[in-house]
């Protein structure tokens, strides 16, 4: 190889190496983005399960529509961490009553086959996202505080 040919070959290798580095970085960014999406989907799925499970438990013994509504509101406040004082939070709780009613109607001794808790929860989540500009289930984020291990 001539001096010009080896210089050209080295430049070709350098270009290939830079392209491989860029491809790897792009892949790592995409993998991190996808992992974050999957983490959120997993967290939201568990939060949704826990919310509906808690709602079903709360409305199980409720006698009458107002008791179901109150059990639903209380469950929402407890599970989401929203305070009761703010008018906006009370509006969210009132919207959640439809979910509690659907859960109550679908369960119990005489379930209503037309009751659709999944649709009610999806409608509630869609309303919240449109009204508040973010996912409702993000409210249920719990920061895990790591405590030092203390031997006794």
Rosetta constraint file for C-alpha pairs under 8 A:
AtomPair CA 1 CA 5 HARMONIC 5.75 0.50
AtomPair CA 1 CA 6 HARMONIC 6.19 0.50
AtomPair CA 2 CA 6 HARMONIC 6.23 0.50
AtomPair CA 3 CA 7 HARMONIC 6.20 0.50
AtomPair CA 4 CA 8 HARMONIC 6.15 0.50
AtomPair CA 5 CA 9 HARMONIC 6.12 0.50
AtomPair CA 6 CA 10 HARMONIC 6.04 0.50
AtomPair CA 7 CA 11 HARMONIC 6.21 0.50
AtomPair CA 8 CA 12 HARMONIC 6.20 0.50
AtomPair CA 9 CA 13 HARMONIC 6.25 0.50
AtomPair CA 10 CA 14 HARMONIC 6.13 0.50
AtomPair CA 11 CA 15 HARMONIC 6.12 0.50
AtomPair CA 12 CA 16 HARMONIC 6.20 0.50
AtomPair CA 13 CA 17 HARMONIC 6.06 0.50
AtomPair CA 14 CA 18 HARMONIC 6.15 0.50
AtomPair CA 15 CA 19 HARMONIC 6.16 0.50
AtomPair CA 16 CA 20 HARMONIC 6.14 0.50
AtomPair CA 17 CA 21 HARMONIC 6.22 0.50
AtomPair CA 18 CA 22 HARMONIC 6.20 0.50
AtomPair CA 19 CA 23 HARMONIC 6.08 0.50
AtomPair CA 20 CA 24 HARMONIC 6.13 0.50
AtomPair CA 21 CA 25 HARMONIC 6.21 0.50
AtomPair CA 22 CA 26 HARMONIC 6.09 0.50
AtomPair CA 23 CA 27 HARMONIC 6.12 0.50
AtomPair CA 24 CA 28 HARMONIC 6.17 0.50
AtomPair CA 25 CA 29 HARMONIC 6.20 0.50
AtomPair CA 26 CA 30 HARMONIC 6.20 0.50
AtomPair CA 27 CA 31 HARMONIC 5.98 0.50
AtomPair CA 28 CA 32 HARMONIC 6.07 0.50
AtomPair CA 29 CA 33 HARMONIC 6.15 0.50
AtomPair CA 30 CA 34 HARMONIC 6.07 0.50
AtomPair CA 31 CA 35 HARMONIC 5.97 0.50
AtomPair CA 32 CA 36 HARMONIC 6.16 0.50
AtomPair CA 33 CA 37 HARMONIC 6.38 0.50
AtomPair CA 34 CA 38 HARMONIC 6.23 0.50
AtomPair CA 35 CA 39 HARMONIC 6.09 0.50
AtomPair CA 36 CA 40 HARMONIC 6.20 0.50
AtomPair CA 37 CA 41 HARMONIC 6.14 0.50
AtomPair CA 38 CA 42 HARMONIC 6.06 0.50
AtomPair CA 39 CA 43 HARMONIC 6.08 0.50
AtomPair CA 40 CA 44 HARMONIC 5.95 0.50
AtomPair CA 41 CA 45 HARMONIC 6.02 0.50
AtomPair CA 42 CA 46 HARMONIC 6.34 0.50
AtomPair CA 43 CA 47 HARMONIC 6.13 0.50
AtomPair CA 44 CA 48 HARMONIC 5.91 0.50
AtomPair CA 44 CA 137 HARMONIC 6.01 0.50
AtomPair CA 44 CA 138 HARMONIC 7.72 0.50
AtomPair CA 45 CA 49 HARMONIC 6.18 0.50
AtomPair CA 46 CA 50 HARMONIC 6.10 0.50
AtomPair CA 47 CA 51 HARMONIC 6.00 0.50
AtomPair CA 47 CA 137 HARMONIC 6.75 0.50
AtomPair CA 47 CA 140 HARMONIC 7.14 0.50
AtomPair CA 48 CA 52 HARMONIC 6.17 0.50
AtomPair CA 48 CA 137 HARMONIC 7.37 0.50
AtomPair CA 49 CA 53 HARMONIC 5.94 0.50
AtomPair CA 50 CA 54 HARMONIC 5.95 0.50
AtomPair CA 51 CA 55 HARMONIC 6.06 0.50
AtomPair CA 51 CA 75 HARMONIC 7.76 0.50
AtomPair CA 51 CA 76 HARMONIC 7.68 0.50
AtomPair CA 51 CA 79 HARMONIC 6.58 0.50
AtomPair CA 52 CA 56 HARMONIC 5.99 0.50
AtomPair CA 52 CA 103 HARMONIC 7.68 0.50
AtomPair CA 53 CA 57 HARMONIC 6.22 0.50
AtomPair CA 54 CA 58 HARMONIC 6.10 0.50
AtomPair CA 54 CA 75 HARMONIC 6.71 0.50
AtomPair CA 55 CA 59 HARMONIC 6.12 0.50
AtomPair CA 55 CA 71 HARMONIC 7.47 0.50
AtomPair CA 55 CA 72 HARMONIC 6.10 0.50
AtomPair CA 55 CA 75 HARMONIC 5.96 0.50
AtomPair CA 55 CA 76 HARMONIC 7.98 0.50
AtomPair CA 55 CA 100 HARMONIC 6.28 0.50
AtomPair CA 55 CA 103 HARMONIC 7.27 0.50
AtomPair CA 56 CA 60 HARMONIC 5.92 0.50
AtomPair CA 56 CA 100 HARMONIC 7.57 0.50
AtomPair CA 56 CA 103 HARMONIC 6.01 0.50
AtomPair CA 56 CA 104 HARMONIC 6.69 0.50
AtomPair CA 56 CA 107 HARMONIC 7.63 0.50
AtomPair CA 57 CA 61 HARMONIC 7.97 0.50
AtomPair CA 58 CA 62 HARMONIC 7.40 0.50
AtomPair CA 58 CA 71 HARMONIC 5.60 0.50
AtomPair CA 58 CA 72 HARMONIC 7.12 0.50
AtomPair CA 58 CA 75 HARMONIC 6.99 0.50
AtomPair CA 59 CA 67 HARMONIC 7.73 0.50
AtomPair CA 59 CA 68 HARMONIC 5.36 0.50
AtomPair CA 59 CA 71 HARMONIC 5.78 0.50
AtomPair CA 59 CA 72 HARMONIC 6.97 0.50
AtomPair CA 59 CA 100 HARMONIC 7.04 0.50
AtomPair CA 59 CA 103 HARMONIC 7.75 0.50
AtomPair CA 59 CA 104 HARMONIC 5.85 0.50
AtomPair CA 60 CA 104 HARMONIC 6.73 0.50
AtomPair CA 60 CA 107 HARMONIC 7.65 0.50
AtomPair CA 60 CA 108 HARMONIC 6.58 0.50
AtomPair CA 62 CA 67 HARMONIC 5.18 0.50
AtomPair CA 62 CA 68 HARMONIC 5.36 0.50
AtomPair CA 62 CA 71 HARMONIC 7.31 0.50
AtomPair CA 63 CA 67 HARMONIC 5.75 0.50
AtomPair CA 63 CA 68 HARMONIC 7.06 0.50
AtomPair CA 64 CA 68 HARMONIC 6.39 0.50
AtomPair CA 65 CA 69 HARMONIC 6.13 0.50
AtomPair CA 65 CA 101 HARMONIC 7.62 0.50
AtomPair CA 66 CA 70 HARMONIC 6.07 0.50
AtomPair CA 67 CA 71 HARMONIC 6.03 0.50
AtomPair CA 68 CA 72 HARMONIC 6.10 0.50
AtomPair CA 68 CA 97 HARMONIC 7.85 0.50
AtomPair CA 68 CA 100 HARMONIC 6.54 0.50
AtomPair CA 68 CA 101 HARMONIC 6.43 0.50
AtomPair CA 68 CA 104 HARMONIC 7.17 0.50
AtomPair CA 69 CA 73 HARMONIC 6.22 0.50
AtomPair CA 69 CA 97 HARMONIC 5.19 0.50
AtomPair CA 69 CA 100 HARMONIC 6.53 0.50
AtomPair CA 69 CA 101 HARMONIC 6.89 0.50
AtomPair CA 70 CA 74 HARMONIC 6.10 0.50
AtomPair CA 70 CA 97 HARMONIC 7.89 0.50
AtomPair CA 71 CA 75 HARMONIC 6.06 0.50
AtomPair CA 71 CA 100 HARMONIC 7.64 0.50
AtomPair CA 72 CA 76 HARMONIC 6.17 0.50
AtomPair CA 72 CA 93 HARMONIC 7.71 0.50
AtomPair CA 72 CA 96 HARMONIC 6.79 0.50
AtomPair CA 72 CA 97 HARMONIC 5.54 0.50
AtomPair CA 72 CA 99 HARMONIC 7.62 0.50
AtomPair CA 72 CA 100 HARMONIC 4.92 0.50
AtomPair CA 72 CA 101 HARMONIC 7.87 0.50
AtomPair CA 73 CA 77 HARMONIC 6.27 0.50
AtomPair CA 73 CA 93 HARMONIC 5.05 0.50
AtomPair CA 73 CA 94 HARMONIC 6.81 0.50
AtomPair CA 73 CA 96 HARMONIC 6.80 0.50
AtomPair CA 73 CA 97 HARMONIC 6.38 0.50
AtomPair CA 74 CA 78 HARMONIC 6.09 0.50
AtomPair CA 75 CA 79 HARMONIC 5.88 0.50
AtomPair CA 76 CA 80 HARMONIC 5.74 0.50
AtomPair CA 76 CA 81 HARMONIC 7.94 0.50
AtomPair CA 76 CA 82 HARMONIC 7.82 0.50
AtomPair CA 76 CA 93 HARMONIC 6.31 0.50
AtomPair CA 76 CA 96 HARMONIC 7.19 0.50
AtomPair CA 77 CA 81 HARMONIC 5.60 0.50
AtomPair CA 77 CA 82 HARMONIC 5.19 0.50
AtomPair CA 77 CA 83 HARMONIC 6.61 0.50
AtomPair CA 77 CA 84 HARMONIC 7.03 0.50
AtomPair CA 77 CA 93 HARMONIC 7.24 0.50
AtomPair CA 78 CA 82 HARMONIC 7.38 0.50
AtomPair CA 79 CA 140 HARMONIC 7.03 0.50
AtomPair CA 80 CA 137 HARMONIC 7.91 0.50
AtomPair CA 80 CA 139 HARMONIC 5.90 0.50
AtomPair CA 80 CA 140 HARMONIC 4.96 0.50
AtomPair CA 81 CA 139 HARMONIC 7.38 0.50
AtomPair CA 81 CA 140 HARMONIC 6.92 0.50
AtomPair CA 82 CA 89 HARMONIC 6.42 0.50
AtomPair CA 82 CA 139 HARMONIC 7.97 0.50
AtomPair CA 83 CA 89 HARMONIC 6.67 0.50
AtomPair CA 84 CA 89 HARMONIC 6.30 0.50
AtomPair CA 84 CA 90 HARMONIC 6.20 0.50
AtomPair CA 85 CA 89 HARMONIC 7.43 0.50
AtomPair CA 85 CA 90 HARMONIC 7.54 0.50
AtomPair CA 86 CA 90 HARMONIC 6.47 0.50
AtomPair CA 87 CA 91 HARMONIC 6.27 0.50
AtomPair CA 88 CA 92 HARMONIC 6.45 0.50
AtomPair CA 89 CA 93 HARMONIC 6.28 0.50
AtomPair CA 90 CA 94 HARMONIC 6.15 0.50
AtomPair CA 91 CA 95 HARMONIC 6.27 0.50
AtomPair CA 92 CA 96 HARMONIC 6.27 0.50
AtomPair CA 92 CA 128 HARMONIC 7.56 0.50
AtomPair CA 93 CA 97 HARMONIC 6.57 0.50
AtomPair CA 94 CA 98 HARMONIC 7.90 0.50
AtomPair CA 95 CA 99 HARMONIC 7.94 0.50
AtomPair CA 95 CA 124 HARMONIC 6.66 0.50
AtomPair CA 96 CA 100 HARMONIC 6.62 0.50
AtomPair CA 96 CA 121 HARMONIC 7.96 0.50
AtomPair CA 96 CA 124 HARMONIC 6.47 0.50
AtomPair CA 97 CA 101 HARMONIC 6.10 0.50
AtomPair CA 98 CA 102 HARMONIC 6.17 0.50
AtomPair CA 98 CA 120 HARMONIC 6.42 0.50
AtomPair CA 99 CA 103 HARMONIC 6.13 0.50
AtomPair CA 99 CA 117 HARMONIC 6.05 0.50
AtomPair CA 99 CA 120 HARMONIC 5.09 0.50
AtomPair CA 99 CA 121 HARMONIC 5.58 0.50
AtomPair CA 99 CA 124 HARMONIC 7.39 0.50
AtomPair CA 100 CA 104 HARMONIC 6.04 0.50
AtomPair CA 101 CA 105 HARMONIC 6.00 0.50
AtomPair CA 102 CA 106 HARMONIC 6.05 0.50
AtomPair CA 102 CA 115 HARMONIC 5.40 0.50
AtomPair CA 102 CA 116 HARMONIC 5.91 0.50
AtomPair CA 102 CA 117 HARMONIC 4.85 0.50
AtomPair CA 102 CA 120 HARMONIC 6.65 0.50
AtomPair CA 103 CA 107 HARMONIC 6.21 0.50
AtomPair CA 103 CA 115 HARMONIC 7.55 0.50
AtomPair CA 103 CA 116 HARMONIC 7.58 0.50
AtomPair CA 103 CA 117 HARMONIC 5.24 0.50
AtomPair CA 104 CA 108 HARMONIC 6.76 0.50
AtomPair CA 105 CA 111 HARMONIC 5.66 0.50
AtomPair CA 105 CA 112 HARMONIC 5.42 0.50
AtomPair CA 105 CA 115 HARMONIC 5.80 0.50
AtomPair CA 106 CA 111 HARMONIC 4.77 0.50
AtomPair CA 106 CA 112 HARMONIC 5.34 0.50
AtomPair CA 106 CA 113 HARMONIC 6.71 0.50
AtomPair CA 106 CA 114 HARMONIC 7.90 0.50
AtomPair CA 106 CA 115 HARMONIC 5.24 0.50
AtomPair CA 106 CA 116 HARMONIC 6.95 0.50
AtomPair CA 106 CA 117 HARMONIC 7.15 0.50
AtomPair CA 107 CA 111 HARMONIC 5.12 0.50
AtomPair CA 107 CA 112 HARMONIC 7.75 0.50
AtomPair CA 111 CA 115 HARMONIC 7.95 0.50
AtomPair CA 116 CA 120 HARMONIC 6.30 0.50
AtomPair CA 117 CA 121 HARMONIC 6.03 0.50
AtomPair CA 118 CA 122 HARMONIC 6.08 0.50
AtomPair CA 119 CA 123 HARMONIC 6.01 0.50
AtomPair CA 120 CA 124 HARMONIC 6.15 0.50
AtomPair CA 121 CA 125 HARMONIC 6.09 0.50
AtomPair CA 122 CA 126 HARMONIC 6.06 0.50
AtomPair CA 123 CA 127 HARMONIC 6.07 0.50
AtomPair CA 124 CA 128 HARMONIC 6.14 0.50
AtomPair CA 125 CA 129 HARMONIC 6.13 0.50
AtomPair CA 125 CA 135 HARMONIC 6.85 0.50
AtomPair CA 125 CA 136 HARMONIC 6.00 0.50
AtomPair CA 126 CA 130 HARMONIC 6.19 0.50
AtomPair CA 127 CA 131 HARMONIC 5.93 0.50
AtomPair CA 128 CA 132 HARMONIC 5.57 0.50
AtomPair CA 128 CA 133 HARMONIC 7.41 0.50
AtomPair CA 128 CA 134 HARMONIC 7.24 0.50
AtomPair CA 128 CA 135 HARMONIC 6.82 0.50
AtomPair CA 128 CA 136 HARMONIC 6.00 0.50
AtomPair CA 129 CA 133 HARMONIC 4.95 0.50
AtomPair CA 129 CA 134 HARMONIC 4.66 0.50
AtomPair CA 129 CA 135 HARMONIC 5.10 0.50
AtomPair CA 129 CA 136 HARMONIC 6.60 0.50
AtomPair CA 130 CA 134 HARMONIC 7.42 0.50
AtomPair CA 134 CA 138 HARMONIC 7.62 0.50
AtomPair CA 135 CA 139 HARMONIC 7.76 0.50
AtomPair CA 136 CA 140 HARMONIC 7.80 0.50
AtomPair CA 137 CA 141 HARMONIC 7.53 0.50
